[in-house]
Amino acid sequence: MKTLPFVVLSPLRTENRAFTLGVAEMTLGEFSLRSRVADSGEGIGLDELQLAARNHGMLAEALRYDITPVGLHYLLVHYDVPAMDAGSWRLQVDGQVGRRLSLTLDQLRSRERVTMPVTMECAGNGRARLLPRPVSQPWLVDAVGTAEWTGTPLAPLLQEAGVSADAVDVVFTGADHGVERGVEQDYQRALPLHDALRAEVLLAYEMNGMPLPPQHGFPCRLIVPGWYGMTQVKWLRAITVSAHPFDGYQNAVAYRIKKSADEPGVPVTRIRPRAAIQPPGDPDFQSRTRFLSLGDHELTGRAWSGSAPVTRVSISVDAGTTWADARLEAAPGPWAWARWSWPWRVESPGRYDLLAVAEDATGDRQPVDQYWNLQGMGNNMSQHLTVYARAPQP
Amino acid sequence: MKTLPFVVLSPLRTENRAFTLGVAEMTLGEFSLRSRVADSGEGIGLDELQLAARNHGMLAEALRYDITPVGLHYLLVHYDVPAMDAGSWRLQVDGQVGRRLSLTLDQLRSRERVTMPVTMECAGNGRARLLPRPVSQPWLVDAVGTAEWTGTPLAPLLQEAGVSADAVDVVFTGADHGVERGVEQDYQRALPLHDALRAEVLLAYEMNGMPLPPQHGFPCRLIVPGWYGMTQVKWLRAITVSAHPFDGYQNAVAYRIKKSADEPGVPVTRIRPRAAIQPPGDPDFQSRTRFLSLGDHELTGRAWSGSAPVTRVSISVDAGTTWADARLEAAPGPWAWARWSWPWRVESPGRYDLLAVAEDATGDRQPVDQYWNLQGMGNNMSQHLTVYARAPQP
């Protein structure tokens, strides 16, 4: 097995140190493997299963709710949920600022208070449907949810700290710590300064009207509406303004769209358009295939895009041979999914292959075919749902 | 593909009807397959992955909490979470009773109110570690959690209804509906009458002090402390006293300990003893292997058994070669897990293979080797956790 250096990132990766675990046969590479794609026909391995058992998608029937109840919203935790103490917790604002800040939770809560529904999706949603399959968290199509986040806008806080004229990036550091592809790190992600200063960016301390649950970032997390989940740093402990583009692992190595390991790739940013189908009828336990009766049904679901409002949802019940437009309802907020519906009269028993495709106001249309890339990021290939309509019981 | 009859169970399976989906090539057997075990070396399949993405284990670091926060508690949903309306919901009590009852949620809430912490575990926990692996929900070791359930005792309600002298079983029917191994059904489980009348059995309407979340059975579920999760019927809508042993799918076919398909097997009932290790150190993202520093650590976790208090937890850090006894703390209640701890001085860099084994007051001791059975039920084989201790950084 290839031996990788054990790279420790300091908060802004200004000092990288390489070391082994201490004895020759025990290097980090033994347990922190390089990324790879699965072989043809290779089933999900133990490592992927461990991730799937911890992290979970939204149960598809929860598409019935405008706001996803806690515990049904998708969850991805890179390392462990850290033990946090709200009393001793402080949020540091530092780096290229005129005045460093250190805020308690009460100080944060006494600032301007904003609540907004935001649809959040993991950048890796759809990864396990790719062929070949990148080996990582094996999401199918359910890594999504919409919560009402309450917090205080970030921009006024940065203005109070006084961002220096040469600032380019804002780095957000969480309290979660681990190793990823050979790199030991606190979870850190940077946003370009102009994105960090957008009015809708929040430091959130409540989810659906309650203090953040531990797994969603208690006591405070970043919310950047429209961006994929990796941006929404949980267990936030520091905000660091930088005069240099951030080259930490989660920006420079992970979350890149690329076709091969040689390319630098382009960064993953905003959520690509997607429509999700609320599965009609009733399921089979093992296969999750659906069955339903003949007659009139309402096919419904949600659609979202991080760049612009969804303007169109197209439905097919014959595997993409013919299409119809669904009716779109108003979204509960500018950054939240919109409900769609389509009256479906099922006249014949048989198998139906359902597809739904969203298009947003920029003209970006969800593809029916896979969006393959090496890390399996942003694969918004249309969901494929099989339903059997059955004849009336004799 | 083998064609199975489409069997519809009426509430007490008094009338089974078989039919096909309506056309020759569309039988239920096409999507509702018989159970099987995986081939040697067969990875997790798409059907198992779909289940793992929906249902989720408890994040192991949540062993730090006496009471598991909502969303971290394990979740298994056989079919779909049904849409429930608390206003129109009624709980029926019928069958072999002197007086049928129909209760509103307010009526239930106005009865005697009891709160108790209960450790719940899925009977399939540990299934995916079996060799060969039964193909079903692929749990590793994390299908557990402890919640504070609030509700009203069942026994006084049954006494008010007047259980007839010939009653033997009490059947609990949920509002969830689907197909399983060729059988269409509402989820139903029966308890022997003497178990249903135990003082600790609750009709619960709150979890951790809040109304039940949709996925945990809103507005009301059964709680039978000490028994595996399949007993804890969610979205409860009817309680039916029966003069005959219940032969519905979830009692007669599923949740049986057996070695081959020919045997009737014995029913799965109470939770077998298990100790879980709160993973020390920090994880690698993909492999979930841990690394930690040299020096003094506290190895800790929880242990539980559904039959009797846990009396002993034994720890090994050398893959079972030597063992030591952990210190056991008082459990937060008679039906909840107990915290254990063991001071661990890590003196040398290297790999450590951690095991923990629980024993209860009946003398039942958790095995280190697998407890193989065809459905993968009650496999309480010891957890195996690999940790690398590393030398101090130069």
Boltz contact constraints between the chains, C-beta under 6 A:
constraints:
  - contact:
      token1: [A, 19]
      token2: [B, 393]
      max_distance: 6.0
  - contact:
      token1: [A, 21]
      token2: [B, 349]
      max_distance: 6.0
  - contact:
      token1: [A, 21]
      token2: [B, 388]
      max_distance: 6.0
  - contact:
      token1: [A, 21]
      token2: [B, 390]
      max_distance: 6.0
  - contact:
      token1: [A, 22]
      token2: [B, 349]
      max_distance: 6.0
  - contact:
      token1: [A, 22]
      token2: [B, 390]
      max_distance: 6.0
  - contact:
      token1: [A, 22]
      token2: [B, 391]
      max_distance: 6.0
  - contact:
      token1: [A, 23]
      token2: [B, 349]
      max_distance: 6.0
  - contact:
      token1: [A, 31]
      token2: [B, 284]
      max_distance: 6.0
  - contact:
      token1: [A, 31]
      token2: [B, 287]
      max_distance: 6.0
  - contact:
      token1: [A, 31]
      token2: [B, 289]
      max_distance: 6.0
  - contact:
      token1: [A, 32]
      token2: [B, 284]
      max_distance: 6.0
  - contact:
      token1: [A, 42]
      token2: [B, 43]
      max_distance: 6.0
  - contact:
      token1: [A, 43]
      token2: [B, 43]
      max_distance: 6.0
  - contact:
      token1: [A, 43]
      token2: [B, 44]
      max_distance: 6.0
  - contact:
      token1: [A, 43]
      token2: [B, 45]
      max_distance: 6.0
  - contact:
      token1: [A, 44]
      token2: [B, 43]
      max_distance: 6.0
  - contact:
      token1: [A, 44]
      token2: [B, 44]
      max_distance: 6.0
  - contact:
      token1: [A, 44]
      token2: [B, 49]
      max_distance: 6.0
  - contact:
      token1: [A, 45]
      token2: [B, 43]
      max_distance: 6.0
  - contact:
      token1: [A, 47]
      token2: [B, 286]
      max_distance: 6.0
  - contact:
      token1: [A, 47]
      token2: [B, 287]
      max_distance: 6.0
  - contact:
      token1: [A, 49]
      token2: [B, 44]
      max_distance: 6.0
  - contact:
      token1: [A, 49]
      token2: [B, 138]
      max_distance: 6.0
  - contact:
      token1: [A, 50]
      token2: [B, 288]
      max_distance: 6.0
  - contact:
      token1: [A, 52]
      token2: [B, 52]
      max_distance: 6.0
  - contact:
      token1: [A, 52]
      token2: [B, 53]
      max_distance: 6.0
  - contact:
      token1: [A, 53]
      token2: [B, 52]
      max_distance: 6.0
  - contact:
      token1: [A, 53]
      token2: [B, 57]
      max_distance: 6.0
  - contact:
      token1: [A, 53]
      token2: [B, 140]
      max_distance: 6.0
  - contact:
      token1: [A, 53]
      token2: [B, 142]
      max_distance: 6.0
  - contact:
      token1: [A, 54]
      token2: [B, 59]
      max_distance: 6.0
  - contact:
      token1: [A, 56]
      token2: [B, 56]
      max_distance: 6.0
  - contact:
      token1: [A, 57]
      token2: [B, 53]
      max_distance: 6.0
  - contact:
      token1: [A, 59]
      token2: [B, 54]
      max_distance: 6.0
  - contact:
      token1: [A, 59]
      token2: [B, 81]
      max_distance: 6.0
  - contact:
      token1: [A, 61]
      token2: [B, 80]
      max_distance: 6.0
  - contact:
      token1: [A, 61]
      token2: [B, 81]
      max_distance: 6.0
  - contact:
      token1: [A, 69]
      token2: [B, 213]
      max_distance: 6.0
  - contact:
      token1: [A, 69]
      token2: [B, 214]
      max_distance: 6.0
  - contact:
      token1: [A, 70]
      token2: [B, 70]
      max_distance: 6.0
  - contact:
      token1: [A, 70]
      token2: [B, 71]
      max_distance: 6.0
  - contact:
      token1: [A, 71]
      token2: [B, 70]
      max_distance: 6.0
  - contact:
      token1: [A, 71]
      token2: [B, 71]
      max_distance: 6.0
  - contact:
      token1: [A, 71]
      token2: [B, 213]
      max_distance: 6.0
  - contact:
      token1: [A, 71]
      token2: [B, 215]
      max_distance: 6.0
  - contact:
      token1: [A, 72]
      token2: [B, 215]
      max_distance: 6.0
  - contact:
      token1: [A, 78]
      token2: [B, 285]
      max_distance: 6.0
  - contact:
      token1: [A, 79]
      token2: [B, 283]
      max_distance: 6.0
  - contact:
      token1: [A, 80]
      token2: [B, 61]
      max_distance: 6.0
  - contact:
      token1: [A, 80]
      token2: [B, 283]
      max_distance: 6.0
  - contact:
      token1: [A, 81]
      token2: [B, 59]
      max_distance: 6.0
  - contact:
      token1: [A, 81]
      token2: [B, 61]
      max_distance: 6.0
  - contact:
      token1: [A, 140]
      token2: [B, 53]
      max_distance: 6.0
  - contact:
      token1: [A, 142]
      token2: [B, 53]
      max_distance: 6.0
  - contact:
      token1: [A, 177]
      token2: [B, 282]
      max_distance: 6.0
  - contact:
      token1: [A, 178]
      token2: [B, 282]
      max_distance: 6.0
  - contact:
      token1: [A, 178]
      token2: [B, 283]
      max_distance: 6.0
  - contact:
      token1: [A, 179]
      token2: [B, 284]
      max_distance: 6.0
  - contact:
      token1: [A, 180]
      token2: [B, 285]
      max_distance: 6.0
  - contact:
      token1: [A, 213]
      token2: [B, 69]
      max_distance: 6.0
  - contact:
      token1: [A, 213]
      token2: [B, 71]
      max_distance: 6.0
  - contact:
      token1: [A, 214]
      token2: [B, 69]
      max_distance: 6.0
  - contact:
      token1: [A, 215]
      token2: [B, 71]
      max_distance: 6.0
  - contact:
      token1: [A, 215]
      token2: [B, 72]
      max_distance: 6.0
  - contact:
      token1: [A, 282]
      token2: [B, 177]
      max_distance: 6.0
  - contact:
      token1: [A, 282]
      token2: [B, 178]
      max_distance: 6.0
  - contact:
      token1: [A, 283]
      token2: [B, 79]
      max_distance: 6.0
  - contact:
      token1: [A, 283]
      token2: [B, 80]
      max_distance: 6.0
  - contact:
      token1: [A, 283]
      token2: [B, 178]
      max_distance: 6.0
  - contact:
      token1: [A, 284]
      token2: [B, 31]
      max_distance: 6.0
  - contact:
      token1: [A, 284]
      token2: [B, 32]
      max_distance: 6.0
  - contact:
      token1: [A, 284]
      token2: [B, 179]
      max_distance: 6.0
  - contact:
      token1: [A, 285]
      token2: [B, 78]
      max_distance: 6.0
  - contact:
      token1: [A, 285]
      token2: [B, 180]
      max_distance: 6.0
  - contact:
      token1: [A, 286]
      token2: [B, 47]
      max_distance: 6.0
  - contact:
      token1: [A, 287]
      token2: [B, 31]
      max_distance: 6.0
  - contact:
      token1: [A, 287]
      token2: [B, 47]
      max_distance: 6.0
  - contact:
      token1: [A, 288]
      token2: [B, 50]
      max_distance: 6.0
  - contact:
      token1: [A, 289]
      token2: [B, 31]
      max_distance: 6.0
  - contact:
      token1: [A, 349]
      token2: [B, 21]
      max_distance: 6.0
  - contact:
      token1: [A, 349]
      token2: [B, 22]
      max_distance: 6.0
  - contact:
      token1: [A, 349]
      token2: [B, 23]
      max_distance: 6.0
  - contact:
      token1: [A, 388]
      token2: [B, 21]
      max_distance: 6.0
  - contact:
      token1: [A, 390]
      token2: [B, 21]
      max_distance: 6.0
  - contact:
      token1: [A, 390]
      token2: [B, 22]
      max_distance: 6.0
  - contact:
      token1: [A, 391]
      token2: [B, 22]
      max_distance: 6.0
  - contact:
      token1: [A, 393]
      token2: [B, 19]
      max_distance: 6.0
